[in-house]
Amino acid sequence: MGGARGLQLIYAVVLAAGASSRYGTSPAKQVELLPAVLEALRASSVGEVVVVSGAHSLPVESINCAEWERGPGASLRCGLAALPDAAEAAVVVLADGPELDPRAIDRVIESWRADGGDVVAAAYEGTRLHPVLLARAAWPLVPDEGAKGLAARLVACDDLRPPGDVDVRR
């Protein structure tokens, strides 16, 4: 996908279904950190955003994934299944990545549009992180461990701050 075709319809899928068991007391970390992630997505070129919930209810509209305990891949599959047929790709981000930079999102999208690929991910100093773009062809391939189980073409985002992955309260 990608390349010289017209503008593709790209959605974002925010994974916010986990139990946050290492984070501490309520509210769940998704409730605290999700607003910053949603703000970054709104500042990017993605079309629409789908949030996937599971263990906790969220203060935003979301798709509840009953199988969230199977792992991030199950949550991701729920989010992808909720996207319309017109969606050609999904940018996957984590609700607990509060430093997500909209420029990284746009860089990954632009790289996919220019060079294609089924899985395209941001890399910070050689380390693959989020955002990860999944072209529709990759959606049926998502394992329970999530998109990290899929080989990806990396897009250098060394000049940007990594999104973070908050597991414990600071």
N, C-alpha and C positions, 0 to 999 in steps of 0.2 A: 504494500500500500504506500501511499505518499507519492512523491515525485511530482510530475508536471500536471497532474489532474487539478481540478478546481478545488476550492476551499473545502476541507473535510469537516464534518461535524464531530467535535471532540468534547466529551464530557469528562468530569472529574468524579472519581469515586474516593470518598474519604472513609477509611477503615477506623471505626470507633466502637467496635463490638466487644472488646476484651473486658475482663473482670477487673483489671487494675489492682490486682491483689497485692502487689509490692508497693503500691503508691501510698497506702495509708488510709486515713479516714475519708469519709464522704465530704464533699462530692467526689465522684469519680474523676480521674484526671482528664477524661474526655470533656467533661463539663467545663473544667478550668481552662484547658488548652485549646479546645476546638475553635473558639472565636478568632484566635490569631491565625489559625490554618484557613478558616473560611475567608478571612480578610485577604490573605495572600492569594487565594484562588480568585476572588472577585477582582483583584488587581491584575490578573493574568488574562490570557486570551482564551481560556476554556469557555465553552458555551454554557453548560448547566452543571450543577453539582448535585450528586447523590451521596448522602451520608448513610452509612450502614451501622446500625446499633445492634446490641445483643444483650449483654449482661445487665446493662443499665438503661433506663430511659434517658433521653437527651432533651435539652430545651429547644431543639430545632426539629423540623420535619425530617424523618429518617425512615429507612427501610429496615424492619426488624428481621434479623437473621436467626432463626430458631436453631441453626446448627453451628453457631459461633464457637462453641467449645471444641469443635473439630480442628480449629486452627484458622490462621489468617486467610488461607486459601478458600475455606468455606465462606467466610465473610465476603471475600472478594467476589466469589462466584455469585453470591446473593446480589451484590451491587451491580455486577455486570448484567445479570438477568433482568434487572429493573430498568436497564437502559432501552431506549426506543430502537426499532430496527434501523433507523436512519443514522444512528451513532456508528462511526467508523473506527473510533479509537477511544480509549479511556486513559486518563492520567490518574494514576493511583498515588495517594498520599496517606500518611498516617495522622490520626487526630492528635497524637502526642508528639508531633514535630513542630513546635511553636515558632521555630526560626525559619520556616519554609520561606524561600525567596521567590516572588513571582517571576523574577528574571530566569531562575532555573527552570520553572515550568515552561515559560515561553521558549527557552533555549532548546529544551527537549522536544517540544512540539515543532519548532522550526526545523530541527535536525531531521525529524521524522518526515515532515513534508518535503524536505529537499532530498533526503537519501533513503527514505523508506525503512523497512525492517519491521518485524513483528513485535519485538520488545526493544525499547530504547530507554536507557536509564541515565540519570545524572551521576557523575562521579566527582568526588572531591578528593584531590591528591591521590587519585587512583583507586579510591574506595567507592564501590557502588552503593548508592543510597537512593533516597527519593528526591524528586518524583520519578516514577517509572511509567512510561507510556506503553500500553498494550494495544496493538492493532487488533481488530476483530478476529483475525485468523488465530491469534494466540489465546483467545478467551476460553475455548474448550480444553486447553492444555494446562490450566492452572491447577497445580497440585495442592494438597492440604497445607503444605508449608508456605504457600503463597507465591507471589511473583518472583521472589528471590530464588525459587527453584527453576526458573527459566533463564536460559542463556540470553544475554542482552548485549546490544551495541551500546557502548558508553559514550556519553557526551561530557566533555570536560567542563566542570563548573568550579575550578580551583580558585577563581577570583571571588567566589560567593561563599557566604557562611553556610555550612551544612544545616539541614532542617532540624537536627536534634532528634532524640528518641528518649523521652523522659519516662523513666521507670519508677523513680522514687521521688517523693516530695523534697524540694530543695529547701 
